[in-house]
Every structure is written in structure tokens, then in C-alpha cells.
Amino acid sequence: LSTQFRTRSKFLSIWPAVRYVAVHRDADGNLDGALLVSAPVNWQIDYVVVRPDRRGRGIASALVKAALTQAYLTGVPYVMLTSKESLRPLYE
């Protein structure tokens, strides 16, 4: 998954603000997707990353649902996600 971040510095720059991490593992326990949320009160979903060979299997959707469920359970008042127009159907 580390190859999905354009630069290591980009990942490290948001890490101090990360408040929630969701991960998805395959049947063998290998990490095949991750989601990072930042912001202390209202949540911003910053990254949804899925291994290229695992895309199209509902992993990103499962990660977003897990984050929304956690936000609801912890009383987060607002969750925001911005993405490319081409990815909009995934998040809707």
C-alpha cells in the first residue's frame, strides 16, 4: 500500500492529524486496503487506498462504511470526503 502514496512525505504530513484508520485484509491476513481519517471533531476522509490487484471487489466501499459506522458510534457530527469526479459513484 505504501506505493499508492505519491510520496512518503505526503503520507507523513497528514499522519499527525489522523484520528481513525480502517484496514481491510484478505483471507491470508495480508493488507489489501486502508482508509485514513483526519481532524479532531469533524472527520475528513483523506485517503482510501486499495491494492490495484484487489480493486473492484468492494473493499473501498467496505472501508468507507466502516469509517461511517465508527463516526456514528463515536458521535462525530460531520464526515467529509472529497474525490475525483470519476470516483464519485464509488462513494455515493
N, CA, C and O atoms as a MOPAC input file, in Angstrom:
PM7 MOZYME 1SCF
protein

 N      0.81000 1    -1.20700 1     0.00000 1
 C      0.00000 1     0.00000 1     0.00000 1
 C      0.84200 1     1.25500 1     0.00000 1
 O      0.40900 1     2.30200 1    -0.48000 1
 N      2.04800 1     1.15200 1     0.53800 1
 C      2.89100 1     2.35100 1     0.57700 1
 C      3.16600 1     2.90400 1    -0.81400 1
 O      3.43400 1     4.09700 1    -0.95100 1
 N      3.10800 1     2.07500 1    -1.84400 1
 C      3.35000 1     2.56000 1    -3.20000 1
 C      2.18900 1     3.38500 1    -3.72800 1
 O      2.34300 1     4.07500 1    -4.73600 1
 N      1.02900 1     3.33700 1    -3.07800 1
 C     -0.13000 1     4.09000 1    -3.52600 1
 C     -0.05700 1     5.56000 1    -3.14500 1
 O     -0.79600 1     6.37900 1    -3.69100 1
 N      0.82300 1     5.90100 1    -2.21700 1
 C      1.02900 1     7.30100 1    -1.86700 1
 C      2.09900 1     7.85700 1    -2.78900 1
 O      3.15900 1     7.25300 1    -2.94900 1
 N      1.83000 1     9.00000 1    -3.39400 1
 C      2.76100 1     9.56900 1    -4.37000 1
 C      4.14400 1     9.79500 1    -3.75600 1
 O      5.16900 1     9.54700 1    -4.39100 1
 N      4.14900 1    10.26300 1    -2.53300 1
 C      5.42500 1    10.45800 1    -1.84600 1
 C      5.25100 1    10.08400 1    -0.38300 1
 O      4.16900 1    10.21600 1     0.18800 1
 N      6.32000 1     9.62400 1     0.19500 1
 C      6.29000 1     9.29000 1     1.62200 1
 C      6.01600 1    10.54900 1     2.43800 1
 O      5.33900 1    10.48700 1     3.46400 1
 N      6.53400 1    11.68200 1     1.99400 1
 C      6.34900 1    12.92400 1     2.74500 1
 C      4.87600 1    13.33700 1     2.77900 1
 O      4.42000 1    13.90800 1     3.77000 1
 N      4.12600 1    13.05600 1     1.70700 1
 C      2.69500 1    13.37900 1     1.70300 1
 C      1.96600 1    12.58600 1     2.78000 1
 O      1.14300 1    13.13400 1     3.51500 1
 N      2.26800 1    11.30500 1     2.87100 1
 C      1.67500 1    10.46300 1     3.90200 1
 C      2.05500 1    10.96600 1     5.29000 1
 O      1.19500 1    11.12000 1     6.15700 1
 N      3.33900 1    11.22100 1     5.49800 1
 C      3.80500 1    11.67300 1     6.81300 1
 C      3.25100 1    13.04000 1     7.18900 1
 O      3.08400 1    13.33400 1     8.37300 1
 N      2.96400 1    13.88000 1     6.19700 1
 C      2.44100 1    15.20600 1     6.50900 1
 C      1.03600 1    15.15500 1     7.09700 1
 O      0.67900 1    16.01200 1     7.90500 1
 N      0.23400 1    14.16700 1     6.70800 1
 C     -1.10800 1    14.08300 1     7.28900 1
 C     -1.15600 1    13.20600 1     8.53500 1
 O     -2.10800 1    13.29800 1     9.31000 1
 N     -0.15800 1    12.36500 1     8.74500 1
 C     -0.20700 1    11.39900 1     9.83800 1
 C     -0.48100 1    12.03000 1    11.21200 1
 O     -1.25500 1    11.45100 1    11.97400 1
 N      0.10500 1    13.18400 1    11.57500 1
 C     -0.18400 1    13.76400 1    12.89200 1
 C     -1.66900 1    14.08900 1    13.10300 1
 O     -2.13200 1    14.13000 1    14.24300 1
 N     -2.41200 1    14.31700 1    12.02900 1
 C     -3.83300 1    14.65500 1    12.15200 1
 C     -4.74800 1    13.44000 1    12.05100 1
 O     -5.96100 1    13.57200 1    12.21500 1
 N     -4.19500 1    12.26200 1    11.78500 1
 C     -5.02200 1    11.05900 1    11.61200 1
 C     -5.65200 1    10.66700 1    12.95000 1
 O     -4.97600 1    10.55700 1    13.97300 1
 N     -6.98000 1    10.46000 1    12.90300 1
 C     -7.74000 1    10.10800 1    14.10700 1
 C     -8.35300 1     8.71700 1    14.03500 1
 O     -8.77300 1     8.16600 1    15.05200 1
 N     -8.40400 1     8.15300 1    12.83800 1
 C     -9.00200 1     6.83000 1    12.66800 1
 C     -8.37900 1     6.17500 1    11.44600 1
 O     -8.15500 1     6.82500 1    10.42500 1
 N     -8.10300 1     4.88800 1    11.55800 1
 C     -7.57400 1     4.10100 1    10.44900 1
 C     -8.42000 1     2.84600 1    10.32700 1
 O     -8.62400 1     2.12500 1    11.30400 1
 N     -8.91000 1     2.59100 1     9.12300 1
 C     -9.61700 1     1.34300 1     8.84600 1
 C     -8.74200 1     0.53900 1     7.89400 1
 O     -8.16500 1     1.09200 1     6.95800 1
 N     -8.64400 1    -0.74700 1     8.13000 1
 C     -7.86500 1    -1.60700 1     7.24600 1
 C     -8.72900 1    -2.77800 1     6.79600 1
 O     -9.66700 1    -3.18100 1     7.48400 1
 N     -8.39900 1    -3.30700 1     5.64300 1
 C     -9.06300 1    -4.49200 1     5.11600 1
 C     -7.97200 1    -5.50600 1     4.79200 1
 O     -6.95800 1    -5.17400 1     4.17700 1
 N     -8.19700 1    -6.74100 1     5.21400 1
 C     -7.20700 1    -7.79600 1     4.97500 1
 C     -7.84500 1    -8.92200 1     4.18600 1
 O     -9.04400 1    -9.17800 1     4.29700 1
 N     -7.02600 1    -9.59300 1     3.38500 1
 C     -7.53600 1   -10.73700 1     2.64000 1
 C     -7.60300 1   -11.95600 1     3.55900 1
 O     -7.28500 1   -11.85700 1     4.74400 1
 N     -8.00800 1   -13.08500 1     3.02900 1
 C     -8.18300 1   -14.30000 1     3.82700 1
 C     -6.88900 1   -14.76400 1     4.49000 1
 O     -6.92700 1   -15.44800 1     5.51300 1
 N     -5.75200 1   -14.39800 1     3.91800 1
 C     -4.45700 1   -14.77500 1     4.48600 1
 C     -3.91100 1   -13.75000 1     5.47000 1
 O     -2.82300 1   -13.92900 1     6.01700 1
 N     -4.66100 1   -12.67700 1     5.69600 1
 C     -4.23300 1   -11.64100 1     6.62700 1
 C     -3.38800 1   -10.54900 1     6.01900 1
 O     -2.89700 1    -9.67700 1     6.73600 1
 N     -3.20700 1   -10.57700 1     4.70200 1
 C     -2.42300 1    -9.53900 1     4.03300 1
 C     -3.26400 1    -8.27900 1     3.86400 1
 O     -4.44400 1    -8.34400 1     3.52100 1
 N     -2.64700 1    -7.15300 1     4.10500 1
 C     -3.32400 1    -5.86800 1     3.97000 1
 C     -3.60300 1    -5.59600 1     2.49900 1
 O     -2.68300 1    -5.57000 1     1.68200 1
 N     -4.89200 1    -5.39000 1     2.15600 1
 C     -5.21300 1    -5.07100 1     0.77000 1
 C     -5.93800 1    -3.75200 1     0.60600 1
 O     -6.26000 1    -3.36600 1    -0.51800 1
 N     -6.20700 1    -3.04500 1     1.70400 1
 C     -6.82300 1    -1.73600 1     1.62100 1
 C     -6.73800 1    -1.00300 1     2.94700 1
 O     -6.65900 1    -1.62300 1     4.00800 1
 N     -6.75400 1     0.33000 1     2.87700 1
 C     -6.71100 1     1.14600 1     4.08900 1
 C     -7.41000 1     2.47500 1     3.82800 1
 O     -7.50800 1     2.94100 1     2.69300 1
 N     -7.88400 1     3.05700 1     4.90000 1
 C     -8.56000 1     4.35900 1     4.86500 1
 C     -8.04700 1     5.17000 1     6.03500 1
 O     -7.92300 1     4.64900 1     7.14400 1
 N     -7.74300 1     6.44900 1     5.80200 1
 C     -7.26800 1     7.34100 1     6.85700 1
 C     -8.23600 1     8.49700 1     7.02100 1
 O     -8.68700 1     9.08800 1     6.04000 1
 N     -8.55100 1     8.81700 1     8.27200 1
 C     -9.42500 1     9.93700 1     8.60700 1
 C     -8.63100 1    10.91600 1     9.45800 1
 O     -7.92700 1    10.52000 1    10.38700 1
 N     -8.75200 1    12.20300 1     9.13000 1
 C     -8.10500 1    13.23200 1     9.94400 1
 C     -9.14700 1    14.18900 1    10.48900 1
 O    -10.32100 1    14.13300 1    10.12300 1
 N     -8.70700 1    15.05000 1    11.35200 1
 C     -9.49300 1    16.10900 1    12.00200 1
 C     -9.96200 1    15.65400 1    13.37600 1
 O    -10.35200 1    14.50000 1    13.55400 1
 N     -9.92500 1    16.55400 1    14.34100 1
 C    -10.25800 1    16.17400 1    15.70900 1
 C    -11.75100 1    16.01200 1    16.00200 1
 O    -12.11000 1    15.15100 1    16.80500 1
 N    -12.61800 1    16.78500 1    15.39900 1
 C    -14.05200 1    16.72500 1    15.71600 1
 C    -14.82300 1    16.21600 1    14.50800 1
 O    -15.33600 1    15.09700 1    14.51800 1
 N    -14.90400 1    17.03300 1    13.47800 1
 C    -15.49900 1    16.58900 1    12.21500 1
 C    -14.44600 1    15.79200 1    11.45600 1
 O    -13.27000 1    16.15500 1    11.45100 1
 N    -14.86300 1    14.72400 1    10.82700 1
 C    -13.89900 1    13.85000 1    10.15800 1
 C    -13.76600 1    14.17400 1     8.67700 1
 O    -14.75400 1    14.45500 1     7.99800 1
 N    -12.54000 1    14.13100 1     8.19000 1
 C    -12.21400 1    14.25500 1     6.77400 1
 C    -11.58400 1    12.93100 1     6.35400 1
 O    -10.52100 1    12.56600 1     6.85500 1
 N    -12.22700 1    12.21400 1     5.44400 1
 C    -11.62200 1    11.00300 1     4.91500 1
 C    -10.57000 1    11.45200 1     3.91200 1
 O    -10.89000 1    11.98200 1     2.84800 1
 N     -9.30400 1    11.22900 1     4.27000 1
 C     -8.20500 1    11.73800 1     3.46000 1
 C     -7.73300 1    10.75800 1     2.40300 1
 O     -7.43000 1    11.16400 1     1.28000 1
 N     -7.66400 1     9.50400 1     2.73000 1
 C     -7.16500 1     8.52000 1     1.78900 1
 C     -7.98400 1     7.24400 1     1.86800 1
 O     -8.29000 1     6.74700 1     2.95100 1
 N     -8.32800 1     6.73200 1     0.71100 1
 C     -8.86800 1     5.38500 1     0.58500 1
 C     -7.96200 1     4.72100 1    -0.44200 1
 O     -7.95600 1     5.09900 1    -1.61400 1
 N     -7.20300 1     3.73500 1     0.00100 1
 C     -6.20400 1     3.09800 1    -0.84600 1
 C     -6.48000 1     1.60000 1    -0.89600 1
 O     -6.62500 1     0.95300 1     0.14100 1
 N     -6.55000 1     1.05600 1    -2.10400 1
 C     -6.74900 1    -0.38200 1    -2.30000 1
 C     -5.68300 1    -0.86700 1    -3.28000 1
 O     -5.40200 1    -0.21700 1    -4.28600 1
 N     -5.09800 1    -2.02200 1    -2.96500 1
 C     -4.10300 1    -2.60000 1    -3.86900 1
 C     -4.70700 1    -2.75500 1    -5.25700 1
 O     -5.85100 1    -3.19200 1    -5.38200 1
 N     -3.96900 1    -2.41000 1    -6.29000 1
 C     -4.51600 1    -2.49100 1    -7.64900 1
 C     -5.07600 1    -3.86600 1    -8.01800 1
 O     -6.08400 1    -3.95000 1    -8.72000 1
 N     -4.44500 1    -4.92900 1    -7.56000 1
 C     -4.92300 1    -6.26400 1    -7.90800 1
 C     -6.15300 1    -6.69500 1    -7.10200 1
 O     -6.68900 1    -7.78000 1    -7.32900 1
 N     -6.60200 1    -5.86100 1    -6.17200 1
 C     -7.78100 1    -6.15900 1    -5.35000 1
 C     -8.94800 1    -5.21800 1    -5.63100 1
 O    -10.00000 1    -5.33700 1    -5.00300 1
 N     -8.78100 1    -4.30300 1    -6.55000 1
 C     -9.83600 1    -3.32800 1    -6.85700 1
 C    -11.02800 1    -4.01800 1    -7.51800 1
 O    -10.89200 1    -5.06300 1    -8.15500 1
 N    -12.20100 1    -3.40200 1    -7.34900 1
 C    -13.41200 1    -3.93300 1    -7.94700 1
 C    -14.07300 1    -5.02700 1    -7.12900 1
 O    -14.96700 1    -5.71700 1    -7.62100 1
 N    -13.64700 1    -5.19400 1    -5.88900 1
 C    -14.18900 1    -6.23900 1    -5.01700 1
 C    -14.96700 1    -5.68000 1    -3.82000 1
 O    -15.32000 1    -6.42500 1    -2.90500 1
 N    -15.23100 1    -4.37800 1    -3.82700 1
 C    -15.98900 1    -3.77100 1    -2.74000 1
 C    -15.18400 1    -3.39500 1    -1.51600 1
 O    -15.75400 1    -3.06300 1    -0.47700 1
 N    -13.86900 1    -3.44200 1    -1.62200 1
 C    -13.01200 1    -3.14000 1    -0.46900 1
 C    -13.11000 1    -1.67200 1    -0.07900 1
 O    -13.26000 1    -1.36100 1     1.10300 1
 N    -13.02900 1    -0.76700 1    -1.04200 1
 C    -13.12700 1     0.67000 1    -0.73300 1
 C    -14.47500 1     0.98400 1    -0.10300 1
 O    -14.54400 1     1.74200 1     0.86400 1
 N    -15.53500 1     0.41500 1    -0.63300 1
 C    -16.86900 1     0.62900 1    -0.05500 1
 C    -16.93400 1     0.13100 1     1.37900 1
 O    -17.49900 1     0.79400 1     2.24800 1
 N    -16.35700 1    -1.03400 1     1.62300 1
 C    -16.34900 1    -1.58700 1     2.98400 1
 C    -15.57200 1    -0.68600 1     3.94000 1
 O    -15.97300 1    -0.50900 1     5.09000 1
 N    -14.47000 1    -0.12200 1     3.47300 1
 C    -13.67600 1     0.77900 1     4.30800 1
 C    -14.45700 1     2.04900 1     4.64300 1
 O    -14.44800 1     2.50500 1     5.78600 1
 N    -15.12700 1     2.61200 1     3.64900 1
 C    -15.92300 1     3.82600 1     3.88600 1
 C    -17.06400 1     3.51600 1     4.85100 1
 O    -17.32600 1     4.29900 1     5.76400 1
 N    -17.73800 1     2.40300 1     4.66600 1
 C    -18.82900 1     2.01700 1     5.57500 1
 C    -18.31300 1     1.83500 1     6.99800 1
 O    -18.97500 1     2.24400 1     7.95200 1
 N    -17.14300 1     1.22700 1     7.15000 1
 C    -16.56000 1     1.05600 1     8.48500 1
 C    -16.27500 1     2.40200 1     9.13000 1
 O    -16.52700 1     2.58400 1    10.32100 1
 N    -15.75300 1     3.34500 1     8.35900 1
 C    -15.46900 1     4.68100 1     8.89900 1
 C    -16.75400 1     5.39600 1     9.29200 1
 O    -16.81400 1     6.02000 1    10.35100 1
 N    -17.77700 1     5.31400 1     8.45500 1
 C    -19.05200 1     5.96400 1     8.77700 1
 C    -19.70400 1     5.34300 1    10.00200 1
 O    -20.28700 1     6.05000 1    10.82400 1
 N    -19.61000 1     4.04100 1    10.12600 1
 C    -20.14500 1     3.36900 1    11.31800 1
 C    -19.41600 1     3.83100 1    12.56600 1
 O    -20.04800 1     4.12600 1    13.58000 1
 N    -18.09000 1     3.89600 1    12.50300 1
 C    -17.30600 1     4.34900 1    13.65600 1
 C    -17.62600 1     5.80300 1    13.98800 1
 O    -17.72600 1     6.16500 1    15.16000 1
 N    -17.78500 1     6.63100 1    12.96800 1
 C    -18.13800 1     8.03600 1    13.20000 1
 C    -19.47900 1     8.12800 1    13.92100 1
 O    -19.63100 1     8.90600 1    14.86300 1
 N    -20.43300 1     7.34700 1    13.48500 1
 C    -21.75900 1     7.33900 1    14.12700 1
 C    -21.65900 1     6.87400 1    15.57800 1
 O    -22.24400 1     7.48600 1    16.47200 1
 N    -20.92100 1     5.79500 1    15.80700 1
 C    -20.80600 1     5.23700 1    17.16200 1
 C    -20.09800 1     6.17300 1    18.13200 1
 O    -20.35500 1     6.14100 1    19.33600 1
 N    -19.20900 1     7.00400 1    17.60700 1
 C    -18.46800 1     7.91400 1    18.48200 1
 C    -19.04000 1     9.33200 1    18.48700 1
 O    -18.47600 1    10.22800 1    19.11400 1
 N    -20.15400 1     9.53300 1    17.79200 1
 C    -20.82200 1    10.83000 1    17.82600 1
 C    -20.17700 1    11.91500 1    16.99600 1
 O    -20.32600 1    13.09700 1    17.30800 1
 N    -19.46700 1    11.54700 1    15.95200 1
 C    -18.86600 1    12.55100 1    15.07000 1
 C    -19.99300 1    13.29800 1    14.35900 1
 O    -20.83800 1    12.67000 1    13.72100 1
 N    -20.02000 1    14.63200 1    14.45700 1
 C    -21.13900 1    15.37500 1    13.88800 1
 C    -21.15000 1    15.47100 1    12.36100 1
 O    -22.20900 1    15.65500 1    11.76200 1
 N    -19.98300 1    15.34600 1    11.73000 1
 C    -19.91200 1    15.58700 1    10.28700 1
 C    -18.74700 1    14.80300 1     9.70700 1
 O    -17.65000 1    14.80800 1    10.26800 1
 N    -18.97800 1    14.13100 1     8.59300 1
 C    -17.92100 1    13.41900 1     7.88100 1
 C    -17.86000 1    13.96200 1     6.45800 1
 O    -18.88400 1    14.07200 1     5.78500 1
 N    -16.65800 1    14.30100 1     6.00500 1
 C    -16.48900 1    14.84900 1     4.66600 1
 C    -15.50500 1    13.98700 1     3.88600 1
 O    -14.50800 1    13.50400 1     4.42200 1
 N    -15.81200 1    13.80900 1     2.61000 1
 C    -14.93100 1    13.09300 1     1.70700 1
 C    -14.95400 1    13.82400 1     0.37400 1
 O    -16.02500 1    14.08400 1    -0.17500 1
 N    -13.80000 1    14.15200 1    -0.14200 1
 C    -13.72200 1    14.74900 1    -1.46700 1
 C    -12.94000 1    13.79500 1    -2.35600 1
 O    -12.03000 1    13.10700 1    -1.89400 1
 N    -13.29900 1    13.75800 1    -3.63400 1
 C    -12.60800 1    12.84400 1    -4.54600 1
 C    -12.68600 1    13.36400 1    -5.97200 1
 O    -13.33000 1    14.37200 1    -6.26200 1
 N    -12.02000 1    12.65100 1    -6.83400 1
 C    -12.11800 1    12.93000 1    -8.26000 1
 C    -13.53900 1    12.62300 1    -8.71200 1
 O    -14.20500 1    11.75300 1    -8.15100 1
 N    -13.99200 1    13.33400 1    -9.71800 1
 C    -15.33700 1    13.11400 1   -10.26500 1
 C    -15.53800 1    11.65700 1   -10.68500 1
 O    -16.62500 1    11.10800 1   -10.50800 1
 N    -14.51700 1    11.03800 1   -11.23000 1
 C    -14.63500 1     9.66500 1   -11.71200 1
 C    -14.88100 1     8.66000 1   -10.59500 1
 O    -15.39300 1     7.56900 1   -10.84400 1
 N    -14.51900 1     9.02300 1    -9.35900 1
 C    -14.71600 1     8.12300 1    -8.22300 1
 C    -16.01600 1     8.36400 1    -7.47800 1
 O    -16.34200 1     7.63700 1    -6.54100 1
 N    -16.75300 1     9.37300 1    -7.88600 1
 C    -17.98300 1     9.73200 1    -7.18000 1
 C    -18.96800 1     8.56900 1    -7.00700 1
 O    -19.49800 1     8.39600 1    -5.91000 1
 N    -19.23200 1     7.77000 1    -8.04100 1
 C    -20.16700 1     6.64700 1    -7.86800 1
 C    -19.76600 1     5.68100 1    -6.75000 1
 O    -20.62500 1     5.12500 1    -6.06500 1
 N    -18.47200 1     5.48700 1    -6.57300 1
 C    -17.99800 1     4.60500 1    -5.50800 1
 C    -18.45400 1     5.10100 1    -4.14200 1
 O    -18.91900 1     4.32000 1    -3.31200 1
 N    -18.31900 1     6.39900 1    -3.91600 1
 C    -18.62100 1     6.94900 1    -2.60600 1
 C    -20.10200 1     7.23300 1    -2.39900 1
 O    -20.56300 1     7.30500 1    -1.26000 1
 N    -20.84600 1     7.39400 1    -3.47300 1
 C    -22.27900 1     7.60300 1    -3.31500 1
 C    -22.93000 1     6.33700 1    -2.84300 1
 O    -24.14500 1     6.30300 1    -2.64600 1

